[in-house]
Amino acid sequence: MNFKAEGKTVALTLDLCGSKRDGLDERIVDFLERNGIKATFFVSLRWIQKFPGAFERLYKNPLFEIENHGTAHRPASLNGRSVFGLRGTANSAELYSEVAQTADAIEQLTGRRPKFYRSGGAYYDEFALLQINDMGFRAVGFSVFGDGGTGYSANTAKKAVSKARGGDIIIAHANHQEKTSGKGVVAGLELLLQDGVEFVRLDEVLE
């Protein structure tokens, strides 16, 4: 998934999934704040509930856009299909709950209703896509796999992120301080800055 871009314009998206071992990767967020880099954070409800102070830090920063990453971080399906070891939503009602609960919570806390939705694993079957659209949200994927779901080494993540070009949407994660991939994400972003890349939020480039 890309967007139409003029010149070196890239969208950085960072997922906050709410797994058993997570938090806020200060290496990444501090770097963004120091360098004035815009980013879109896809945040799950369970992460918001575990880290309310960190969530407040993000949504109060005008550099950052807060979007919907679901309630329990499940792939978007109508048949429970598993992706990357994650069980998908089992039916339409479960998908509705996965999307709507987090959208409602984000709106209540921030005063802004999210526009975009990224499911767990960024997976959507064709019927789930139709339902998400009918609910008033746009499903979002990515074009640059920045950190391999935090599985990349620092060097591999650096190379992956630094390859982004105009119109690319980078996906990475900002909830695993203990992983070396976060260090590589920062290093890759540094190279993009040196190359004159301009970072944008999704709400600035996707209708």
BABALO-827997 format. One record per residue: x, y, z of N, C-alpha, C, O in turn. Coordinates in steps of 0.2 Angstrom, whole numbers. Atoms other than C-alpha are relative to their C-alpha. Layout:
<pts>
X, Y, Z, X, Y, Z, X, Y, Z, X, Y, Z
...
</pts>
This chain:
<pts>
4, -6, 0, 0, 0, 0, 4, 6, 0, 9, 7, 4
-4, -6, 0, 7, 17, -5, -5, 6, 0, -11, 5, 0
4, -6, 1, 1, 35, -7, 3, 4, -5, 9, 3, -7
-3, -5, 5, 3, 48, -21, 4, 5, 4, 2, 9, 8
-5, -4, -4, 18, 58, -16, 4, 4, -5, 5, 2, -11
-5, -5, 4, 28, 73, -24, 6, 0, 4, 7, 2, 10
-7, 0, -3, 46, 71, -20, 1, -6, 5, -2, -11, 5
-2, 5, -5, 53, 62, -5, -4, 1, 6, -2, 3, 12
5, -1, -5, 38, 61, 6, -2, -8, 2, -4, -12, -2
1, 7, -2, 36, 45, 17, -5, 1, 7, -4, 5, 10
4, 1, -6, 23, 40, 30, 3, -5, 5, 3, -11, 3
-3, 5, -5, 30, 32, 46, -6, -2, 4, -9, 2, 7
5, 2, -4, 17, 21, 55, 3, -5, 5, 7, -9, 4
-3, 4, -6, 21, 13, 72, -6, -3, 4, -11, 0, 6
5, 4, -4, 10, -1, 80, 2, -1, 7, 7, -1, 9
-1, 1, -8, 7, -2, 99, -5, -6, 1, -11, -4, 2
4, 6, 1, 0, -20, 100, -3, -2, 7, -9, -5, 7
2, 2, -6, -2, -23, 119, 1, -7, 1, -4, -11, 4
-1, 7, -1, 6, -40, 120, 3, -1, 7, 3, 4, 11
-2, 1, -7, 12, -48, 136, 7, 4, 2, 7, 6, 8
-7, -4, -1, 30, -40, 135, 0, 6, -5, 2, 6, -10
0, -6, 4, 28, -22, 129, 0, 6, 5, 1, 5, 11
0, -7, -3, 28, -4, 134, 1, 5, -5, -3, 5, -10
-1, -5, 6, 34, 11, 124, 7, 1, -1, 12, 1, 4
-7, 0, 2, 50, 11, 115, 3, 7, 0, 2, 11, -5
-2, -7, -1, 58, 27, 121, 5, 2, -5, 6, 8, -7
-5, -2, 5, 72, 26, 109, -3, 3, -7, -1, 8, -9
3, -2, 6, 60, 28, 94, -4, 7, 1, -3, 11, -2
4, -6, -1, 48, 41, 102, 4, 6, 2, 3, 11, -1
-4, -6, -1, 62, 52, 109, 3, 2, -6, 4, 8, -7
-3, -2, 6, 70, 52, 92, -5, 4, -4, -3, 9, -7
5, -3, 4, 54, 57, 83, -1, 7, 3, -1, 12, 0
2, -6, -3, 51, 71, 96, 6, 5, -1, 5, 11, -2
-6, -5, 1, 69, 78, 95, 1, 2, -7, 3, 8, -8
-1, -2, 7, 69, 79, 76, -7, 2, -3, -7, 3, -9
6, -2, 3, 51, 84, 74, -3, -4, -6, -6, -1, -11
2, 5, 5, 46, 69, 64, -7, -2, 1, -9, -4, 7
7, 2, -1, 28, 66, 61, -1, -8, -1, 3, -11, -4
1, 8, 1, 21, 48, 63, -7, -1, 2, -11, 3, 6
6, 2, -1, 5, 39, 64, 0, -6, 5, 4, -11, 3
-1, 6, -4, 3, 27, 79, -7, -4, 0, -12, -1, 1
5, 5, -1, -9, 12, 78, 0, -3, 6, 4, -7, 8
0, 2, -7, -14, 9, 96, -6, -5, 1, -12, -4, 0
6, 4, -2, -24, -6, 103, -3, 2, 6, 1, 5, 10
3, -2, -6, -36, -4, 117, 4, -3, 6, 4, 0, 11
-3, 3, -6, -27, -16, 128, 7, 3, 1, 9, 4, 7
-6, -4, -2, -11, -6, 126, -2, 7, 3, 2, 9, 8
2, -6, -3, -20, 10, 130, -2, -1, 8, 0, 3, 12
2, 1, -7, -27, 2, 146, 6, -2, 4, 6, 0, 10
-6, 1, -4, -10, -4, 151, 5, 6, 1, 8, 6, 6
-4, -5, -1, -1, 12, 148, -3, 7, -1, -2, 10, -6
3, -6, 1, -12, 27, 150, 4, 6, 0, 3, 11, -4
-5, -6, 0, 2, 39, 154, 4, 1, -7, 4, 6, -9
-4, 0, 7, 12, 34, 138, -5, 2, -5, -3, 6, -10
5, -2, 5, -4, 36, 128, -2, 7, 0, -2, 10, -5
1, -7, 0, -7, 53, 134, 5, 4, -3, 4, 9, -6
-6, -3, 3, 10, 58, 130, 0, 0, -8, 1, 5, -11
1, 1, 7, 7, 52, 112, -5, 5, -3, -4, 9, -8
6, -4, 3, -10, 60, 109, 0, 7, 1, -3, 11, -3
-1, -8, -1, -5, 77, 116, 5, 3, -4, 6, 9, -4
-5, -3, 4, 9, 79, 104, -2, 1, -7, -5, -4, -10
2, -1, 6, 4, 87, 88, 3, -3, -6, 1, -3, -12
-4, 4, 5, 17, 78, 78, -3, -7, -2, -3, -9, -7
2, 7, 0, 8, 62, 81, -8, -1, -1, -12, 3, 1
7, 1, 2, -9, 55, 74, -1, -7, 3, 3, -12, 3
2, 7, -3, -18, 41, 84, -5, -3, -4, -10, 0, -5
5, 4, 4, -27, 28, 74, -1, -7, 4, 2, -9, 9
3, 6, -3, -36, 11, 78, 4, -6, -2, 5, -8, -8
-4, 6, 1, -26, -5, 80, -4, -6, 4, -2, -11, 5
4, 5, -2, -41, -15, 87, 0, -1, 8, 4, 2, 11
1, 1, -7, -46, -21, 104, 5, -6, 3, 8, -5, 8
-4, 6, -2, -37, -38, 105, 5, -2, -5, 8, -7, -5
-5, 1, 5, -25, -36, 91, -1, -6, -5, 3, -11, -5
2, 6, 5, -34, -49, 79, 0, 2, -7, -2, 7, -9
1, -1, 7, -33, -51, 61, -7, 1, -2, -11, -2, 1
7, -1, 2, -48, -45, 52, -3, -5, -5, -1, -5, -11
3, 6, 5, -58, -60, 45, -7, -1, 3, -9, 2, 8
7, 2, -2, -76, -67, 46, 0, -7, 1, -5, -10, 2
0, 8, -1, -70, -85, 49, 5, -2, 5, 6, -8, 5
-5, 2, -5, -57, -84, 62, 7, -2, -2, 11, -5, 1
-7, 2, 3, -42, -87, 51, 6, 3, 4, 6, 9, 5
-6, -2, -4, -25, -86, 60, 5, 2, -5, 6, -1, -10
-5, -2, 4, -11, -76, 53, 6, 2, 5, 5, 5, 10
-6, -1, -5, 7, -75, 61, -2, -2, 7, 1, 1, 12
1, 2, -6, 0, -85, 75, -6, 3, 4, -7, 2, 10
5, -4, -3, -14, -73, 79, -7, -2, -3, -8, -3, -9
7, 2, 2, -32, -79, 79, -4, 6, -3, -5, 11, 1
4, -5, 3, -43, -69, 67, -7, 1, 4, -9, -4, 8
7, -1, -3, -60, -62, 72, -5, -5, -4, -4, -7, -9
4, 6, 2, -73, -76, 70, -6, 1, -4, -8, -3, -8
6, -2, 4, -88, -67, 63, -1, 7, 0, 4, 11, 2
1, -8, 1, -95, -50, 59, -1, 3, 6, 2, 9, 7
1, -3, -7, -100, -47, 77, 6, 1, 3, 7, 6, 6
-6, -1, -3, -83, -50, 83, 4, 5, -3, 8, 9, 0
-4, -6, 3, -75, -39, 70, -3, 7, 2, 1, 11, 3
3, -7, -2, -87, -25, 74, 2, 2, 7, 4, 8, 8
-3, -2, -6, -82, -26, 92, 7, 2, 0, 9, 6, 4
-7, -1, 0, -64, -27, 88, 2, 7, -2, 6, 10, 0
-1, -6, 3, -65, -11, 78, -3, 6, 4, 0, 11, 6
3, -5, -3, -78, -1, 87, 2, 2, 7, 2, 8, 9
-2, -1, -7, -73, -3, 105, 6, 5, 1, 6, 9, 5
-6, -5, -1, -56, 5, 102, -1, 6, -3, 2, 11, -1
2, -6, 3, -63, 18, 91, -3, 5, 5, -2, 11, 5
4, -3, -5, -75, 23, 104, 5, 3, 6, 4, 8, 8
-4, -2, -6, -61, 23, 118, 5, 6, -2, 6, 10, 2
-5, -6, 3, -49, 34, 107, -4, 6, 0, -1, 12, 2
4, -6, 0, -63, 46, 104, -1, 3, 7, -1, 9, 8
1, -2, -7, -67, 47, 122, 6, 4, 3, 5, 9, 7
-6, -2, -4, -49, 50, 128, 3, 6, -4, 6, 10, 0
-4, -5, 4, -43, 61, 114, -5, 6, -3, -2, 11, -5
5, -4, 4, -59, 70, 107, 0, 0, -7, -3, 4, -10
0, 1, 7, -55, 64, 90, -1, -7, -2, 2, -12, 1
1, 7, 2, -62, 49, 82, 5, -2, -6, 6, 1, -11
-4, 2, 5, -50, 39, 72, -3, -1, -7, -9, -3, -8
2, 0, 7, -51, 38, 53, 2, -7, -3, -1, -10, -7
-3, 5, 3, -40, 23, 49, 0, -6, 5, 0, -6, 11
-1, 6, -4, -39, 5, 55, 5, -5, -3, 5, -6, -9
-5, 5, 2, -25, -8, 55, -1, -6, 5, -1, -5, 11
1, 6, -4, -29, -25, 61, 6, -4, 2, 12, -2, 0
-6, 4, -2, -17, -37, 70, 3, -4, -6, -1, -7, -10
-3, 3, 6, -5, -43, 57, -1, 3, -7, 1, 1, -12
2, -4, 6, -12, -30, 45, -3, -5, -6, -2, -4, -12
3, 4, 5, -22, -44, 37, -8, 1, 0, -11, 3, 5
7, -1, 1, -40, -42, 30, -2, -5, -5, 1, -5, -11
3, 3, 6, -51, -54, 20, -4, 5, -3, -6, 10, 0
4, -5, 4, -62, -46, 7, -6, 2, 3, -8, 7, 2
7, -2, -4, -78, -47, 18, 2, 5, 6, -2, 9, 7
-2, -5, -6, -69, -39, 33, 1, 7, -3, -1, 12, 0
-1, -7, 3, -63, -25, 21, -7, 4, -1, -7, 10, 1
6, -3, 1, -81, -22, 16, -3, 3, 6, -6, 8, 7
3, -2, -6, -87, -21, 34, 3, 6, 3, 0, 10, 6
-4, -5, -3, -73, -10, 40, -2, 7, -4, -3, 12, 0
2, -6, 4, -77, 2, 26, -7, 3, 2, -9, 9, 2
7, -2, -2, -96, 2, 30, 0, 3, 7, -5, 7, 8
-1, -3, -7, -91, 6, 48, 3, 7, 0, 3, 11, 5
-3, -7, 0, -83, 22, 42, 7, 1, 1, 10, 6, 2
-7, 0, -1, -65, 17, 43, 3, -2, -7, 1, -6, -10
-4, 3, 6, -51, 14, 30, 5, -4, 3, 9, -3, 7
-5, 5, -2, -41, -1, 32, 7, 2, -3, 7, 4, -9
-7, -2, 2, -22, 2, 31, 5, -5, 0, 5, -9, 5
-5, 5, 0, -8, -9, 26, 7, 4, 0, 8, 8, 4
-7, -3, 0, 10, -4, 22, 4, -2, -6, 1, -7, -10
-4, 2, 5, 23, -5, 9, 8, -1, 2, 11, -5, -2
-6, 2, -2, 39, -6, 19, 0, -3, 7, -3, 0, 12
0, 4, -7, 41, -19, 33, 6, 2, 3, 12, -1, 3
-6, -4, -3, 53, -9, 44, 3, -4, 5, 9, -4, 5
-3, 4, -5, 56, -21, 58, -1, -7, 1, 0, -11, 6
1, 7, 0, 50, -38, 54, -4, -2, 6, -4, -8, 9
4, 1, -6, 37, -37, 68, 4, -1, 6, 3, -4, 11
-6, -1, -6, 52, -33, 80, 5, -6, -1, 9, -7, 4
-4, 6, 0, 60, -49, 74, 7, 1, -4, 12, -3, -4
-6, -2, 4, 74, -40, 63, 5, 2, 5, 4, 4, 11
-5, -3, -4, 91, -37, 70, 1, 7, -2, -3, 10, -6
0, -7, 0, 96, -19, 72, 3, 2, -8, 0, 7, -10
-3, -2, 7, 106, -19, 55, -5, -2, -5, -6, 2, -10
5, 2, 5, 92, -28, 45, -6, 6, 0, -8, 8, -5
5, -5, -1, 79, -15, 52, 3, 7, -3, -1, 10, -6
-3, -6, 2, 91, -1, 48, -1, 0, -8, -3, 5, -11
0, 1, 7, 92, -7, 30, -7, 1, -3, -8, 4, -8
7, 0, 2, 74, -10, 28, -3, 7, 0, -6, 9, -5
3, -7, 0, 68, 7, 34, 3, 5, -4, 0, 9, -7
-4, -5, 4, 82, 17, 25, -2, -1, -8, 0, 3, -12
2, 1, 7, 75, 9, 8, -6, 4, -2, -8, 4, -8
6, -3, 1, 59, 19, 10, 1, 6, -5, 6, 9, -5
0, -5, 5, 55, 30, -5, -7, 4, 0, -11, 2, 3
6, -5, 0, 42, 44, -9, -6, -4, -1, -7, -8, -6
7, 4, 0, 24, 37, -6, 0, -6, 4, -5, -10, 4
0, 6, -4, 30, 23, 5, -4, 1, 7, -3, 6, 9
2, 0, -7, 21, 18, 21, 4, -5, 4, 4, -11, 2
-4, 4, -4, 33, 11, 34, -4, -3, 5, -8, 1, 9
3, 3, -6, 27, -1, 47, 5, -2, 4, 10, -6, 2
-5, 3, -5, 37, -4, 63, -4, 0, 6, -10, 2, 7
3, 0, -6, 33, -6, 81, 4, 4, 5, 10, 5, 5
-3, -5, -5, 36, 6, 96, -2, -3, 7, -3, 1, 12
2, 3, -6, 31, -6, 110, 5, -5, 3, 3, -9, 7
-5, 5, -2, 47, -17, 112, 7, 3, 1, 11, 3, -3
-6, -3, -2, 61, -7, 121, 6, -5, 0, 11, -4, -1
-5, 5, -1, 70, -24, 124, 3, -3, -7, 8, -6, -7
-2, 3, 6, 71, -28, 105, 6, 4, -3, 5, 10, -3
-6, -4, 3, 87, -23, 95, -3, 3, -7, 0, 8, -9
3, -3, 6, 75, -19, 80, -1, 7, 1, -1, 11, -4
2, -7, -1, 70, -3, 88, 6, 5, -1, 6, 10, -4
-6, -4, 2, 88, 3, 87, 1, 1, -7, 4, 6, -10
-1, 0, 7, 89, -1, 69, -5, 5, -4, -4, 8, -8
5, -4, 3, 73, 8, 65, 2, 8, 1, 1, 11, -4
-2, -7, -1, 80, 24, 73, 6, 1, -5, 6, 7, -8
-5, -1, 4, 96, 22, 63, -2, 1, -8, 0, 5, -11
3, -1, 6, 86, 20, 47, -3, 6, -1, -3, 9, -7
3, -6, 1, 76, 35, 50, 5, 6, 0, 4, 11, -4
-5, -5, 0, 92, 45, 53, 3, 0, -7, 4, 6, -10
-3, 0, 7, 98, 40, 35, -5, 3, -4, -3, 7, -9
5, -3, 4, 81, 45, 28, 0, 8, 1, -1, 11, -4
-1, -7, -1, 83, 62, 36, 6, 3, -4, 5, 8, -7
-6, -2, 4, 100, 64, 29, -1, 0, -7, 2, 4, -11
2, 0, 7, 93, 60, 12, -5, 5, -2, -7, 5, -8
5, -5, 1, 80, 74, 14, -7, -2, -1, -11, 1, -3
7, 2, 0, 65, 64, 17, -4, 4, 4, -2, 6, 10
5, -4, -4, 49, 73, 23, -5, -5, 3, -7, -9, -1
5, 5, -3, 38, 63, 35, -6, 3, 1, -7, 9, 3
7, -3, 0, 19, 65, 35, -4, -5, 4, -2, -11, 5
5, 4, -3, 5, 58, 45, -5, -3, -6, -6, 0, -11
5, 3, 5, -8, 47, 36, -6, 5, -1, -8, 5, -7
6, -5, 1, -22, 60, 39, 2, 5, -5, -2, 9, -7
-2, -6, 4, -12, 72, 28, 1, -3, -7, 1, 1, -12
-1, 2, 7, -10, 60, 13, -5, -5, -2, -5, -7, -8
5, 5, 2, -24, 47, 13, -7, 4, 2, -8, 7, 7
6, -3, -1, -42, 53, 11, -5, -5, 4, -10, -3, 6
</pts>
